[in-house]
Amino acid sequence: MTFVEISRADDNATGVTAILELSRMLKEQKLNYRIDLVAYTLEEPPYFRTENMGSYIHAKYLKDQNINVYGMASVEMIGYFQDENESQHFPAGILSWIYGDRGDFITLVKKFSGAGPFVNDFIDHFKNSKQIKTETFAAPKFVGGVDYSDHLNYWKFDIPALMITDTSFFRNKNYHEVTDTLETLDIARMTKVIDAIFLSIIHLK
């Protein structure tokens, strides 16, 4: 018998939705730089952190071919928000003193040091768009969750990259469960995240 993993609503149908919507929004834009919208396969275990990941193969190709890449933004889970107290958790409890304990924000995760101009430029435009409450998080890779997506392979090849996330299982208890359904998503705020991504992309330096 063959078992097929089916994508859930937040993980990661929201990311796929963002890519499709961004392709529509960017279609009429006259930009002086190229943008590739890519959906990667084999991001989950048992392939995670292996050379079989689609993002590893892509990042390695870009590096091997000396293709100049300004940066990469990994659109992770972006559709789950909660305004209740104690709805947001962290890999270290002390972080709730800084970020609060309500899951009402989107997070831009960057490299702990040497993030690069693309990452800082993207974050500035994302926050300046004022579409949605946004927090920036930078920590060493040993902190749980910091590199839990395809951006980790770009870091491996010294390509500037960041992750856009609702913090996944630190907030969404439906993570990898059949309860991760459309009804649990905040479509209005997810739309604002996509709008902020779009505005960040079209205003890159």
C-alpha positions in Angstrom: 0.0 0.0 0.0 1.3 3.5 -0.9 0.7 6.4 1.4 0.7 9.9 0.0 1.2 12.9 2.3 -1.5 15.5 1.5 -0.8 19.1 2.0 -2.7 20.7 4.8 -4.2 24.2 4.8 -1.6 26.2 6.6 1.2 23.7 5.9 1.7 24.6 3.2 -1.3 25.4 1.0 -0.9 29.0 2.3 2.6 29.2 0.8 1.4 27.7 -2.5 -1.5 30.2 -2.5 1.0 33.0 -2.0 3.1 32.0 -5.0 0.1 31.7 -7.3 -1.3 35.1 -6.2 2.1 36.7 -6.5 2.5 35.4 -10.0 -0.8 37.1 -10.9 0.1 40.4 -9.1 3.6 40.5 -10.6 2.5 39.8 -14.2 2.0 43.4 -15.1 4.9 44.8 -13.2 7.8 46.3 -15.2 10.8 45.5 -13.1 14.5 45.7 -14.0 15.3 42.5 -12.2 14.2 38.9 -12.6 12.0 37.1 -10.0 11.6 33.3 -9.9 8.6 31.9 -8.1 9.5 28.3 -7.2 7.7 25.5 -5.4 10.0 23.0 -3.9 9.5 19.3 -3.3 10.8 17.0 -0.6 11.1 19.6 2.2 9.6 17.3 4.8 11.3 14.3 6.6 12.8 11.9 5.7 14.3 14.2 3.1 14.7 17.3 5.3 18.3 18.4 5.7 19.4 16.0 2.9 20.7 16.7 -0.6 17.4 15.4 -2.0 15.5 18.5 -1.0 14.4 20.4 -4.1 15.7 23.6 -2.6 19.1 22.1 -2.0 19.3 21.0 -5.7 18.2 24.5 -6.8 20.5 26.4 -4.5 23.5 24.2 -5.4 22.8 24.7 -9.1 22.7 28.5 -8.7 26.0 28.4 -6.9 27.7 25.9 -9.3 26.6 28.0 -12.3 27.8 31.3 -10.7 24.3 32.7 -11.1 24.1 36.0 -9.2 21.2 35.8 -6.8 20.3 38.9 -4.8 18.3 36.9 -2.3 15.6 34.3 -1.6 12.4 34.5 0.5 10.9 31.3 1.7 7.1 31.6 2.1 6.3 29.1 4.9 3.0 28.8 6.8 1.4 32.3 6.7 -2.3 31.8 7.5 -2.7 31.1 11.2 -3.2 33.9 13.7 -4.6 34.0 17.2 -5.3 37.1 19.4 -5.7 35.2 22.7 -3.2 35.4 25.4 -0.8 32.5 25.6 -1.5 31.5 22.0 2.1 32.1 21.0 5.0 29.9 22.1 8.7 30.1 21.5 11.8 27.8 21.5 12.9 29.6 24.6 10.3 30.9 27.0 12.2 34.2 27.7 11.3 35.3 24.1 7.7 35.9 25.2 9.0 38.9 27.2 10.2 40.4 23.9 7.5 39.3 21.4 4.5 38.8 23.7 2.4 35.7 24.0 -0.3 36.4 21.4 0.0 34.8 17.9 -1.1 37.9 16.1 2.0 38.7 14.0 3.9 37.4 11.1 7.6 36.7 11.6 10.6 37.4 9.3 13.4 35.0 10.2 16.9 36.0 9.2 20.4 34.7 9.7 21.9 35.5 13.0 24.8 37.4 11.5 25.6 38.6 7.9 22.1 38.5 6.7 23.0 40.6 3.6 21.5 43.6 1.8 18.6 41.7 0.3 17.3 40.5 3.6 17.6 43.9 5.3 16.1 45.6 2.2 13.2 43.1 2.1 12.5 43.4 5.8 12.5 47.2 5.7 9.9 47.3 2.8 7.8 44.6 4.4 7.5 46.5 7.7 7.1 49.9 6.0 4.2 48.5 4.0 2.3 48.5 7.3 0.1 45.7 6.0 0.4 43.5 9.1 2.0 43.4 12.5 5.5 42.1 11.9 8.3 40.8 14.0 11.9 40.1 13.0 13.7 37.2 14.5 17.4 36.3 14.3 19.0 33.5 16.2 21.7 30.8 15.8 20.7 27.8 13.8 20.7 25.6 16.9 17.6 27.4 18.1 14.6 25.3 17.2 12.6 26.4 14.1 15.0 29.0 12.8 16.0 26.9 9.8 13.0 24.7 9.4 12.3 25.5 5.8 13.9 25.7 2.3 15.9 28.9 3.1 18.3 26.7 5.1 19.8 25.4 1.8 20.5 29.0 0.6 22.3 29.7 3.8 24.4 26.6 3.1 25.6 28.1 -0.1 26.0 31.7 1.3 23.0 33.0 -0.7 21.1 35.6 1.3 17.7 34.2 2.4 14.9 34.7 5.0 11.8 32.8 6.0 8.3 34.4 6.2 6.2 32.4 8.8 3.4 32.4 11.2 5.8 30.4 13.4 4.3 27.0 12.5 3.9 24.6 15.5 4.9 27.3 18.0 1.5 28.7 17.3 -0.6 26.4 15.2 -1.5 23.2 17.1 -3.0 21.8 13.9 0.5 21.4 12.5 0.8 18.0 10.7 -2.7 17.1 11.8 -5.9 16.5 9.9 -7.3 19.5 11.8 -5.2 21.8 9.7 -8.1 22.9 7.6 -9.2 26.0 5.7 -11.7 26.9 8.4 -8.8 27.5 10.9 -7.1 30.1 8.7 -7.3 33.9 8.9 -7.7 34.7 5.2 -7.9 38.4 5.7 -4.5 38.5 7.5 -3.0 36.0 5.2 -3.9 38.3 2.3 -2.2 41.2 4.1 1.0 39.0 4.3 0.9 38.4 0.6 0.3 42.1 -0.1 3.4 42.9 2.0 5.5 40.4 0.1 4.4 41.9 -3.2 5.2 45.4 -2.0 8.6 44.3 -0.8 9.4 42.6 -4.0 8.5 45.5 -6.3 10.5 48.0 -4.2 13.7 46.1 -3.9 16.8 48.2 -4.6 
